[in-house]
Amino acid sequence: MHWGADLGALSGPELAALADAAIPAVPPSSIDVPLRLSLLPTLAEGWSGRPGLSGFRRGVAGSAGSAGSAGSIGSGRPADLALRLEAVQRRGARSLRIDTADAAASVAVSTDLELTVEGVLRVRHTLTNTGDTDFELGSLDMTLPVPDRAGELLDFTGLWSHERRPQCTTLAHGVWSRESRHGRPGHDDPFLSVAGVPGFGFRRGEVWAVHLAWSGDKRVWAERSALGAATLGSGELLAPGELALPAGAVYTSPWTVAAYSAAGLDGLSARLHPWIRSWATIHDPRPVVLNTWEAVYFDHDLPTLTRLVEAAARVGVERFVLDDGWFTGRTDDKRALGDWFVDPVTWPGGLHPLVERVHAAGLSFGLWVEPEMVSLDSELARAHPDWVLGAEGSLEWRFQRVLDLGNPDAFAYVLARLTALLDQYPIAYLKWDHNRDLLGGSAHRQTEAVYRLLGTLRAAHPGLEIESCASGGARIDLGILPLVDRVWTSDTNDPLERQQIQRYTGVLVPPEYLGGHLGAATAHTTGRTASLGFRLATALFG
């Protein structure tokens, strides 16, 4: 019916009048009753737009003539779902659950809605297969109404080192759909989808914004029906056959996070930032970090790195991070991912001599890892080729493949190696990288496994800080954010480019999460030269 400006305390008759006023008249050539949009619209309601719920039941044969009955759901035939309200449960002053079901189709859906004190709306669905056979889930999406005056759309696109590029369009008839099949949000992530009054900006105009708190494949869209309704929607993007729910199984969608502002994009941040800070793991000022990558790349040796530690201490650096190249056989980016043992040739005494120098200089120690990936030229891939996602001969990306963390044995191996490193060395911080798209396998399964891995490590090592890095800024979302303490905003070290990336990332994410970058005077990503003052001011912006 409505989400946006506070309408005040409304009586029952006033609420009914509001609902009726929001519904278009019945036009010719349409259903014979007014179309009332729901949070989970389907064809059974007369909604001919993008459905909120789709799927089919396997292995049930029967007549196609009795729509809505179990007999009409044949093997491979779409389910004609017609959900009916069963209960509404209040859960405190700002939360409720709506229970619906289609008894004939053996599907039940509960919808959770929360409105935080900051004015952030969170909505998600939970579907239960109450039947006796598998239910193949196609989609379980959230649909929210926007008023007719929200005629302009803003979302984002981008490439490596050019993330969060704003793009605007008009919300005309039809669907504007942004879909990600990267297995991560990607550099072109829509990030935050905003509908607003024409001409809205940072400090002006009414805006309605939606973000899907999920780090795997997803879709976010805006739709205006010729019959009058306009909506914003979001949900996990499931591949055909990716998610089969056995009898009694449950699927819970990612949270859709939504916010309204009457004062432009800054008004959205004024709601979102305090809400994120209410559950954030960040409690201390952010340390100044030296990362070794652009200084030495793969050429690690103790004397050179000791000089870096000493220089870092002189200029006030507080954390020293050893980047890629520290583990067995890792002499370039073509080999050894997955072999997470300290290289005995480069580091005959382990990392202890370096850590001792770091601590003696008054700095904490951090380490780069890329646990979700594997090189085919690695001991791990040779020993366990079945742990590598994709068929033999599948495309490589940065000369690497994806490790199937949905495989319990692969998950246990990675967890054991990371735990061993954290137990052996006083590591305060992991720079957790993710340098390629999946391009195969189940993004749903992989994403859930990554969340589980991060959560397990954090629970076992409460003081550990983790950064989400994905070829720069390709995995920044509210699904990963509760599990990390920093995000790598972009790989670009051009401060002018970074100003815009930080500006738009910061609409959603508080600045203390945004890892900044003081690079060389001439940026290797653009060739542009900038003064030290401008580079420092940009890096310290948060």
C-alpha positions in Angstrom: 0.0 0.0 0.0 2.6 2.5 1.1 6.1 3.0 2.3 7.6 6.4 2.5 6.8 9.5 4.5 5.2 8.9 7.9 1.4 9.2 7.5 0.8 9.5 11.2 -1.7 7.6 13.2 -4.5 6.4 10.9 -7.8 4.8 11.9 -9.2 1.7 10.3 -11.5 3.6 8.0 -8.7 6.0 7.0 -6.4 3.0 6.2 -9.2 1.5 4.1 -9.6 4.8 2.3 -5.9 5.0 1.7 -5.8 1.5 0.2 -8.8 2.2 -2.0 -7.3 5.5 -3.2 -4.1 3.8 -4.2 -5.8 1.3 -6.5 -6.4 2.1 -10.2 -9.9 1.9 -11.5 -11.0 -1.3 -13.4 -10.2 -0.6 -17.0 -11.8 -2.4 -20.0 -10.1 -5.8 -20.9 -8.9 -6.6 -17.4 -9.8 -8.6 -14.4 -13.3 -7.7 -13.0 -12.1 -6.5 -9.6 -9.5 -3.8 -8.7 -5.9 -5.0 -8.8 -4.5 -4.9 -5.3 -0.7 -5.2 -5.4 0.8 -7.5 -2.8 4.4 -8.1 -1.5 4.4 -11.4 -3.4 2.3 -10.8 -6.5 1.3 -13.7 -8.7 -0.8 -14.4 -11.8 -3.6 -15.7 -9.5 -4.0 -12.1 -8.2 -4.2 -10.8 -11.8 -0.7 -9.4 -11.6 0.8 -9.7 -15.1 4.1 -8.1 -14.2 7.2 -9.9 -12.8 5.9 -12.5 -10.4 7.1 -12.6 -6.8 7.1 -16.4 -6.6 7.7 -19.0 -9.3 8.6 -22.7 -9.4 7.3 -26.2 -10.2 6.9 -29.5 -8.5 8.7 -32.5 -9.8 7.2 -35.9 -10.4 3.5 -35.1 -10.0 1.4 -36.0 -13.0 -2.2 -35.0 -13.5 -4.8 -33.1 -15.4 -4.0 -29.5 -16.5 -7.6 -28.6 -16.2 -7.9 -27.9 -12.5 -5.9 -24.7 -12.0 -4.6 -24.2 -8.5 -4.9 -27.9 -7.6 -2.0 -30.3 -7.0 -3.2 -32.2 -10.1 -2.4 -29.2 -12.3 1.3 -29.2 -11.4 2.7 -31.8 -13.7 6.3 -32.8 -14.0 8.1 -29.7 -15.3 4.8 -27.7 -15.3 4.8 -24.3 -13.5 2.9 -24.2 -10.3 -0.3 -22.0 -10.4 0.3 -20.6 -7.0 -2.6 -18.7 -5.3 -1.4 -17.8 -1.8 -4.1 -17.0 0.9 -3.6 -15.1 4.1 -3.4 -17.3 7.2 -2.1 -15.1 10.0 -0.4 -11.9 10.9 1.9 -12.0 13.9 3.1 -8.8 15.6 6.6 -9.1 16.9 7.0 -5.9 19.0 6.3 -2.4 17.9 8.4 -2.5 14.7 8.2 -6.0 13.3 5.6 -8.5 12.1 5.3 -11.7 10.2 2.6 -12.5 7.6 1.8 -16.2 7.0 0.3 -17.3 3.7 -0.2 -20.6 2.0 -1.5 -22.5 -1.0 -2.7 -25.7 0.5 -3.4 -27.3 -2.9 0.1 -26.6 -4.2 1.6 -27.6 -0.8 3.5 -24.3 -0.4 3.6 -22.0 2.6 5.3 -18.6 2.7 6.0 -16.3 5.6 7.0 -12.7 5.1 9.0 -10.8 7.7 8.9 -7.0 7.8 11.0 -4.9 10.1 11.0 -1.1 10.4 14.1 0.0 12.4 14.2 3.1 14.6 16.4 4.7 11.9 13.6 4.3 9.3 15.2 1.4 7.4 12.7 -1.2 6.1 13.8 -4.9 5.9 11.7 -7.5 4.2 12.3 -11.2 3.4 10.3 -14.3 2.6 10.6 -17.9 3.9 9.1 -20.6 1.7 8.4 -24.1 3.1 7.7 -27.1 0.9 4.7 -28.7 2.6 4.3 -31.4 -0.1 5.7 -34.9 -0.5 7.9 -34.2 -3.6 10.6 -31.8 -4.5 9.7 -28.2 -5.2 12.0 -26.5 -7.8 12.2 -22.9 -6.7 12.4 -20.4 -9.6 12.2 -17.2 -7.7 11.1 -15.7 -4.4 11.4 -12.0 -4.7 10.3 -8.9 -2.8 8.1 -6.3 -4.5 7.5 -2.9 -3.0 5.2 -0.1 -4.4 6.5 3.3 -5.4 4.1 6.3 -6.1 3.4 7.6 -9.6 5.6 10.7 -9.0 8.7 8.5 -8.7 9.5 8.8 -12.4 13.3 8.7 -12.5 15.7 5.8 -11.7 19.3 5.8 -10.5 21.5 2.7 -10.2 25.1 1.9 -10.8 27.4 0.0 -13.2 31.2 -0.1 -13.7 34.3 -2.0 -14.6 37.5 -3.0 -12.7 38.9 0.2 -11.1 35.8 2.1 -12.2 33.1 0.8 -9.8 29.9 2.5 -8.8 29.4 4.6 -11.9 25.9 6.2 -11.7 23.4 5.9 -14.5 20.0 7.4 -14.7 16.9 6.5 -16.8 13.2 7.2 -16.8 10.7 4.7 -15.2 8.5 4.2 -18.3 6.2 1.3 -19.0 7.9 -2.1 -18.7 10.8 -3.5 -16.6 14.2 -2.0 -16.0 16.1 -5.1 -14.8 19.6 -5.4 -13.5 20.9 -9.0 -13.2 24.2 -10.3 -11.9 25.5 -13.7 -12.8 29.1 -13.2 -11.5 28.8 -15.4 -8.4 29.6 -12.1 -6.6 28.0 -8.7 -7.0 30.6 -7.7 -9.6 32.2 -4.4 -10.6 28.9 -3.5 -12.5 26.7 -4.2 -9.4 23.6 -2.1 -9.4 24.4 -1.6 -5.7 21.6 0.7 -4.8 18.5 1.1 -6.9 16.8 4.5 -6.4 13.5 5.7 -7.7 12.7 9.4 -7.2 10.9 12.4 -8.3 12.5 13.8 -11.5 15.6 15.9 -10.8 16.4 14.4 -7.4 19.9 14.8 -6.2 22.1 14.5 -3.1 20.1 17.0 -1.1 16.8 17.4 -2.9 13.8 15.3 -3.9 11.8 12.4 -2.6 13.6 9.0 -3.2 12.8 5.4 -2.5 15.8 3.0 -2.5 16.3 -0.8 -2.5 19.4 -2.9 -1.9 19.6 -6.7 -1.8 21.8 -7.9 1.1 23.3 -10.8 -0.8 26.8 -11.5 -2.2 25.8 -14.0 -4.9 23.8 -13.8 -8.1 20.8 -11.4 -7.9 18.4 -9.2 -9.7 17.0 -5.8 -8.8 14.4 -4.1 -11.0 11.9 -1.3 -11.4 8.6 -1.9 -13.2 5.7 0.3 -14.2 2.5 -1.4 -15.4 0.4 0.2 -18.1 -2.5 -0.4 -15.6 -0.9 2.1 -13.2 1.2 0.3 -10.6 4.9 1.0 -10.2 7.2 -1.2 -8.1 10.8 -1.8 -7.0 11.8 -5.4 -6.7 14.8 -7.6 -5.7 15.7 -11.2 -5.1 18.3 -13.9 -5.4 18.8 -14.9 -9.1 18.5 -18.7 -9.2 19.6 -20.7 -12.2 17.1 -23.3 -13.5 17.3 -26.3 -11.3 19.7 -24.7 -8.9 17.5 -25.0 -5.8 15.3 -28.1 -5.3 13.5 -28.1 -2.0 12.8 -31.6 -0.7 9.6 -32.3 1.3 9.6 -30.2 4.4 12.6 -28.1 3.3 12.8 -24.3 3.8 14.3 -21.5 1.8 14.7 -18.0 3.2 15.4 -15.2 0.8 18.0 -12.6 1.4 16.9 -9.4 3.1 15.7 -6.6 0.9 16.8 -3.4 2.6 14.8 -0.3 1.7 14.8 3.3 2.7 12.9 6.5 1.9 14.0 10.1 2.0 12.3 13.4 1.4 15.7 15.1 1.2 17.5 13.2 -1.6 20.4 10.7 -1.4 21.9 12.3 1.7 18.6 11.5 3.5 19.0 7.9 2.6 22.5 7.9 4.1 21.2 9.6 7.2 19.0 6.5 7.7 21.3 3.7 6.4 24.5 4.8 8.1 23.2 4.9 11.7 21.4 1.6 11.2 24.5 -0.1 9.9 26.5 1.3 12.8 24.0 -0.2 15.2 25.2 -3.7 14.3 28.6 -3.1 12.9 31.7 -4.8 14.3 33.8 -1.7 14.0 34.3 -0.1 17.4 37.8 1.4 17.2 39.4 4.1 15.0 40.5 2.6 11.7 44.3 1.9 11.6 46.6 3.3 8.9 47.7 0.3 6.8 50.7 -0.4 4.7 50.1 -3.1 2.1 53.2 -4.6 0.5 51.6 -5.3 -3.0 52.6 -2.2 -5.0 56.0 -2.0 -3.2 57.3 -5.5 -3.9 54.6 -7.6 -5.7 55.8 -11.2 -5.5 59.4 -10.4 -4.6 59.5 -11.1 -0.9 62.6 -11.1 1.2 63.1 -10.2 4.8 65.7 -7.3 4.4 63.5 -5.4 1.9 60.3 -5.9 3.9 62.2 -4.9 7.1 63.0 -1.6 5.4 59.4 -1.2 4.6 58.4 -1.8 8.2 60.9 0.8 9.4 59.6 3.4 6.9 56.0 2.6 7.8 56.7 3.2 11.5 58.4 6.5 10.8 55.4 8.0 9.0 52.8 6.7 11.4 51.5 3.5 9.9 49.7 1.3 12.4 49.2 -2.0 10.5 51.6 -3.9 8.1 49.9 -6.3 5.7 51.9 -8.9 3.8 50.2 -9.4 0.4 50.3 -12.1 -2.2 53.4 -14.2 -2.6 54.1 -15.5 0.9 52.9 -19.1 0.4 54.5 -22.3 -1.1 55.6 -21.9 -4.7 53.8 -18.6 -5.3 56.3 -16.8 -7.5 53.7 -15.3 -9.9 49.9 -15.2 -10.4 49.8 -18.5 -12.4 50.4 -21.0 -9.6 50.0 -22.2 -6.0 46.6 -20.7 -5.0 45.2 -23.2 -2.5 48.6 -24.2 -1.1 48.2 -22.1 2.1 51.5 -23.0 3.7 54.3 -20.5 4.3 56.9 -20.9 1.6 60.0 -22.6 3.1 62.4 -21.2 0.6 61.5 -17.5 0.9 60.7 -17.8 4.6 63.0 -20.6 6.1 62.1 -19.4 9.6 58.4 -19.0 8.8 56.8 -15.6 9.0 58.0 -15.2 12.7 61.1 -13.0 11.9 58.9 -10.6 9.9 56.2 -10.5 12.5 58.7 -9.8 15.2 60.0 -6.8 13.3 56.5 -5.6 12.7 55.6 -5.8 16.4 58.9 -4.3 17.5 58.0 -1.2 15.3 54.7 -0.9 17.1 52.5 -2.2 14.2 50.0 -5.0 14.0 50.4 -7.7 11.4 48.0 -8.6 8.6 48.0 -11.2 5.8 46.6 -11.5 2.3 44.6 -14.7 1.4 42.3 -15.8 -1.4 40.6 -18.8 0.2 37.8 -19.3 -2.4 40.2 -19.8 -5.3 42.7 -22.4 -6.6 45.4 -22.6 -9.2 45.4 -25.6 -11.5 49.2 -25.6 -11.0 48.9 -26.3 -7.3 49.4 -29.3 -5.0 45.7 -28.9 -3.9 44.3 -29.1 -7.4 46.5 -32.0 -8.3 45.4 -33.9 -5.2 41.7 -33.0 -5.4 40.6 -32.1 -9.0 37.0 -32.8 -7.9 37.2 -29.7 -5.6 37.5 -27.4 -8.6 34.3 -25.9 -9.9 33.6 -26.3 -13.6 34.4 -28.9 -16.2 37.9 -29.8 -17.3 39.1 -27.1 -19.7 36.8 -24.4 -18.3 37.9 -20.8 -18.7 40.5 -19.5 -16.4 40.4 -15.9 -15.0 43.6 -14.4 -13.7 45.0 -18.0 -14.3 42.8 -19.4 -11.6 39.7 -21.4 -10.9 37.1 -21.5 -8.1 37.3 -23.9 -5.2 34.0 -25.6 -4.5 33.4 -24.5 -0.9 30.0 -26.3 -1.0 32.0 -29.5 -1.0 32.3 -30.4 2.8 35.9 -31.7 2.3 37.1 -28.6 0.5 35.4 -26.4 3.1 37.1 -28.3 5.9 40.5 -28.1 4.2 40.3 -24.3 3.8 39.0 -23.8 7.3 41.8 -26.0 8.7 44.6 -24.1 6.8 43.3 -20.6 7.8 42.9 -21.8 11.4 46.4 -23.1 11.4 47.8 -19.8 10.2 45.8 -17.8 12.8 46.9 -20.2 15.6 50.5 -20.1 14.6 50.9 -16.3 14.0 49.5 -13.2 15.7 47.5 -12.2 12.7 45.2 -9.2 13.4 43.8 -8.8 10.0 43.0 -10.9 6.8 42.8 -9.2 3.5 40.3 -11.6 1.9 40.5 -11.4 -1.9 38.2 -12.9 -4.6 39.8 -12.3 -8.0 37.3 -13.8 -10.5 33.7 -14.5 -11.3 32.5 -18.1 -10.7 31.3 -18.7 -14.3 29.9 -22.1 -13.3 28.6 -24.1 -10.4 26.0 -22.9 -7.9 26.4 -19.3 -6.8 23.8 -20.0 -4.1 25.7 -22.8 -2.6 29.1 -21.1 -2.9 27.8 -17.9 -1.3 26.2 -19.7 1.6 29.5 -21.6 2.2 31.5 -18.3 2.1 29.2 -16.8 4.7 29.6 -19.9 6.9 33.4 -19.9 6.5 33.7 -16.2 7.5 31.3 -16.7 10.4 33.2 -19.8 11.7 36.5 -18.0 11.6 35.2 -14.9 13.4 33.5 -16.9 16.1 36.8 -18.8 16.8 39.0 -15.6 16.6 36.9 -12.7 18.0 39.6 -10.1 17.6 40.3 -10.9 14.0 39.5 -8.2 11.4 38.6 -9.2 7.8 38.5 -7.1 4.7 36.2 -7.9 1.8 38.3 -7.4 -1.4 37.1 -8.8 -4.8 39.4 -7.6 -7.6 38.9 -4.3 -5.8 35.3 -3.3 -5.2 33.4 -6.3 -6.7 31.9 -7.6 -3.5 30.5 -4.7 -1.4 27.0 -5.4 -0.1 25.0 -5.7 3.1 25.2 -9.5 3.0 29.0 -9.6 3.4 29.2 -6.4 5.6 28.1 -8.0 8.9 31.0 -10.5 8.5 33.8 -8.1 7.7 35.3 -4.9 9.2 36.5 -3.2 6.0 35.8 -3.3 2.2 38.3 -2.5 -0.5 36.5 0.3 -2.3 38.4 -0.1 -5.6 41.8 -1.1 -7.0 42.2 2.3 -8.7 45.0 4.4 -7.1 44.0 7.5 -9.0 42.6 9.9 -6.4 40.3 11.7 -8.8 38.7 8.5 -9.9 38.5 7.4 -6.3 36.7 10.5 -5.2 33.6 9.6 -7.3 33.8 5.9 -6.3 34.0 6.8 -2.6 31.2 9.4 -3.0 28.7 6.9 -4.4 29.8 3.9 -2.3 29.3 6.1 0.7 25.6 6.6 0.0 25.0 3.1 1.3 28.2 2.2 3.3 29.5 4.3 6.1 32.9 5.8 5.3 34.7 4.0 8.1 34.3 0.8 6.1 35.9 2.2 3.0 39.6 1.2 2.6 41.4 4.1 1.0 44.5 4.1 -1.2 47.6 6.3 -1.2 49.4 5.1 -4.4 52.3 6.4 -6.4 52.3 9.9 -7.8 51.5 8.6 -11.2 48.6 6.2 -11.0 49.2 2.9 -12.8 45.5 2.5 -13.4 45.0 5.8 -15.4 48.5 7.3 -15.9 47.3 10.6 -14.2 49.7 12.3 -11.9 48.4 13.9 -8.7 50.0 15.8 -5.8 50.8 14.1 -2.5 48.3 16.3 -0.7 45.4 15.4 -2.9 46.3 11.7 -2.7 46.4 11.8 1.1 43.2 13.8 1.5 41.4 11.3 -0.7 42.8 8.3 1.2 42.0 9.8 4.6 38.5 11.0 3.6 36.8 8.6 6.0 
